Amino acid sequence: MKQHKFFKYTFNYEKTQTDIPGPSHFDLAKAGMQALKDWNRSFNIYYINGQLLGELRENKPFENMEDLRDFVKAHLTHEVDIESHEKLTDLAIMHFHQGGIPHAIANRVFHLLLKSHEGDKDKIHLSGRNEAKICFEATKEGVIVRENTTYGGVMIEKKNGELEFETTPKDYVLKFSGEALLTTDKVVLNKLDMDCPHRQLSDYVEQKGILSKTISYITDFFRSITNLIRSSDNTTENNKSKDEDQSNSISL
């Protein structure tokens, strides 16, 4: 009888870490150029409020960062209050790319599986069909990002060098879905579910602690973004206060 494991985790966002991964400063221009490239090659996997990006754009690529920004502003950040609109748009451009929020879980799971083989008799690699679906939803609080990824098979590398490709009757060996929320002052991971019907892979995932390590990394990664957002806000507020003090001094 085949073993089927469904992993489901809840989160404590207030957990503290000393070694927090993620960006150390804002570079909107650099992030925007990366986002432009990534969005133009994601027409078949990005969904905007339920509609495929390619259909919404009529397969017309974004011409430049301003074009992408206008699109995000019109379709993803328009639900928030007007005072938050510009800021949330900038944050979306900063963090909605293949190295950022929409692909964070897939990137980490794949990395952990690659790096977890030391001392193992057999090495397990995700292989076969890989399908991704990233859904963005505009809300009054911010932008919800739902990341869904499915892997069709595993390649088992034996100690003697032999390779075996395996799948399951479900036609996938690993499927996970996560949900994050980006607001003007934070980004949080709301949930992460993983469905793993392949027995050897599910045992491997459990043994290596892949899910707990993924959760730890993602929550820390998102917290680092949150810290950066709030630090930037404090800097802006301090600069504003200094300008006001200087203005008052001149007036006196």
Buried (B, 14 or more C-beta within 10 A) or exposed (E): EEEEBEBEBEBEEEEEEEEBEBBEEBEBEEBBBBBBEBBBEBBEBBBBBEEBBBEBBEEEEBEEBEBBBEBBBEBBBEBBEEEBBBBBBBBBBBBBBBBBBBBBBBBBBBEBBEEBBEEEEEBBBBBBEBEBBBBBBBEEBBBBBBBBBBBBBBBBBEEEEEEEEBBBEEEBBBBBBBBBBBBBBBBBBBEBBBBBBBBBBBBBBBEBEBBEBBBBBBBBBBBBBBBBBEEBEEEEEEEEEEEEEEEEEEEE
